Amino acid sequence: MKTLLIVVASIGLFSITPSQSTTAYICNSPSAKKYHYSKTCRGLQKCTHEIKKTTVDSAKKSGYTVCLIES
């Protein structure tokens, strides 16, 4: 019985994956090319345009790539 419990518990632990944030932030500038997981990312500090909240999927589809500071 203990063995069964250990096996079941182990399977549960391995099936848990860290959730990746699906929220992304982009600088709404024509020259912006990166998306950021955090609105307070260093990479967004120089943005003089509006910072827009979007999803990672939407940012990728629009041609943005992840910020190198956060990758």
C-alpha positions as CSV (number, residue, x, y, z in Angstrom):
1,M,0.0,0.0,0.0
2,K,2.9,2.4,0.8
3,T,4.4,1.7,-2.6
4,L,1.2,2.5,-4.4
5,L,0.9,5.7,-2.4
6,I,4.4,6.7,-3.3
7,V,3.9,5.9,-7.0
8,V,0.7,7.9,-7.1
9,A,2.3,10.9,-5.3
10,S,5.3,10.8,-7.7
11,I,3.2,10.8,-10.7
12,G,1.3,13.9,-9.3
13,L,4.6,15.7,-8.7
14,F,5.9,15.1,-12.2
15,S,2.7,16.2,-13.9
16,I,2.8,19.6,-12.3
17,T,4.5,22.1,-14.5
18,P,5.2,25.7,-13.6
19,S,2.7,28.0,-15.2
20,Q,4.1,30.4,-17.6
21,S,2.5,33.8,-17.5
22,T,0.3,34.4,-20.6
23,T,0.3,38.1,-20.0
24,A,2.8,40.2,-22.0
25,Y,3.5,43.9,-22.2
26,I,4.7,45.7,-25.3
27,C,5.8,49.3,-25.9
28,N,3.3,50.7,-28.4
29,S,6.0,52.1,-30.6
30,P,6.6,51.5,-34.3
31,S,10.2,50.5,-33.5
32,A,9.4,48.1,-30.6
33,K,10.3,44.5,-31.2
34,K,10.2,42.8,-27.8
35,Y,7.5,41.7,-25.4
36,H,7.9,41.6,-21.6
37,Y,6.5,39.4,-18.9
38,S,6.5,42.2,-16.4
39,K,5.3,45.8,-16.8
40,T,8.3,46.8,-14.6
41,C,10.9,45.1,-16.8
42,R,14.1,47.1,-17.3
43,G,13.6,46.7,-21.0
44,L,10.4,48.9,-20.9
45,Q,12.0,51.7,-18.9
46,K,12.9,53.7,-22.1
47,C,9.5,53.3,-23.6
48,T,8.1,56.8,-24.3
49,H,4.9,55.4,-25.8
50,E,1.9,53.7,-24.2
51,I,2.7,50.3,-22.6
52,K,0.0,47.9,-23.8
53,K,-1.1,44.7,-22.0
54,T,-1.6,41.7,-24.3
55,T,-1.0,38.0,-24.4
56,V,2.2,36.2,-25.2
57,D,0.5,34.4,-28.2
58,S,-0.8,37.7,-29.6
59,A,2.6,39.4,-29.2
60,K,4.3,36.5,-31.0
61,K,1.7,36.6,-33.8
62,S,2.4,40.3,-34.2
63,G,6.1,39.6,-34.6
64,Y,7.4,40.4,-31.2
65,T,10.1,38.3,-29.5
66,V,10.7,37.8,-25.8
67,C,12.9,40.4,-24.0
68,L,16.4,39.1,-23.5
69,I,16.5,40.4,-20.0
70,E,13.7,38.1,-19.0
71,S,14.4,35.0,-21.1
